[in-house]
């Protein structure tokens, strides 16, 4: 299931916002061992562990959007919505922070 988070940032700002979001997620949810590894400028692998099982997926930056796609084992499907919601919340928070930073620089 692909989840899209829309934004109005440039590529650099969007990448920084997603990195900050995953760093915050990593700090807040250490027990789930979250990770984000960029494979190129636009695509990253992400994942975490729940109850000893790995959830893996991808994140892709597109103009005006960040796509998150998680492959979740059947037994962990109930956690998929929670995981997507947590990632969505963090990314949206840091998108807003990037907007504020841009406004302050412009103003």
C-alpha positions in Angstrom: 0.0 0.0 0.0 1.5 3.3 -1.1 0.9 6.4 1.1 1.5 9.8 -0.4 2.4 12.9 1.7 2.0 16.0 -0.4 4.1 19.1 0.1 5.2 22.4 -1.5 9.0 22.0 -0.8 11.9 21.8 -3.3 13.8 18.4 -3.5 16.5 19.4 -1.0 14.0 20.7 1.6 11.8 17.6 1.1 14.8 15.2 1.6 15.9 17.1 4.7 12.4 17.0 6.1 12.1 13.3 5.6 15.6 12.7 7.2 14.6 14.8 10.2 11.3 12.9 10.5 13.0 9.5 10.5 15.7 10.8 12.9 12.9 11.9 15.3 11.1 8.6 14.8 14.4 6.8 15.5 14.8 8.8 18.8 11.2 8.4 19.9 10.8 4.7 18.9 14.2 3.2 19.5 12.7 -0.1 20.4 11.5 -0.6 16.9 15.0 0.0 15.4 13.8 2.3 12.6 16.2 2.9 9.7 16.4 5.0 6.5 19.0 4.3 3.8 19.2 6.5 0.7 19.9 4.5 -2.5 20.0 7.6 -4.6 18.9 11.2 -4.4 15.2 10.3 -4.7 14.8 6.8 -3.2 15.4 5.3 0.2 14.8 2.0 1.9 13.1 2.2 5.3 12.0 -0.2 7.9 11.7 -1.2 11.5 11.1 -4.2 13.7 7.9 -5.1 15.6 7.8 -8.2 17.8 11.0 -9.6 16.3 9.7 -9.2 12.7 11.0 -6.7 10.1 8.8 -4.3 8.3 10.5 -2.9 5.2 9.5 -0.5 2.5 10.6 2.4 0.5 10.3 6.2 0.4 10.5 8.1 -2.8 10.7 11.9 -3.3 8.6 13.3 -6.2 7.9 16.9 -7.1 5.3 17.9 -4.5 5.1 14.5 -2.8 6.8 11.9 -0.7 5.6 8.3 -1.4 5.9 5.8 1.4 5.3 2.1 0.7 5.6 -0.6 3.3 5.7 -4.3 2.8 4.2 -5.8 5.9 4.2 -9.5 6.8 0.6 -10.9 7.3 1.0 -11.2 11.1 1.9 -7.5 11.4 -0.8 -6.1 9.1 -2.6 -4.5 12.2 0.6 -2.4 12.8 0.7 -1.1 9.2 -1.7 1.7 9.7 0.0 2.7 13.0 3.4 2.7 11.3 2.2 4.8 8.3 0.4 7.2 10.6 3.5 7.7 12.7 5.7 8.3 9.6 3.1 10.6 8.1 2.9 12.6 11.3 6.6 13.1 11.6 7.2 13.9 7.9 4.3 16.5 8.0 5.8 18.1 11.1 9.2 18.5 9.5 7.6 19.7 6.2 5.9 22.5 8.2 9.3 23.2 10.0 10.9 23.5 6.6 8.2 26.0 5.4 8.8 28.1 8.5 12.6 28.1 7.9 12.0 29.1 4.3 9.7 32.0 5.4 12.2 33.2 7.9 15.0 33.3 5.4 12.8 35.1 2.8 11.4 37.5 5.3 
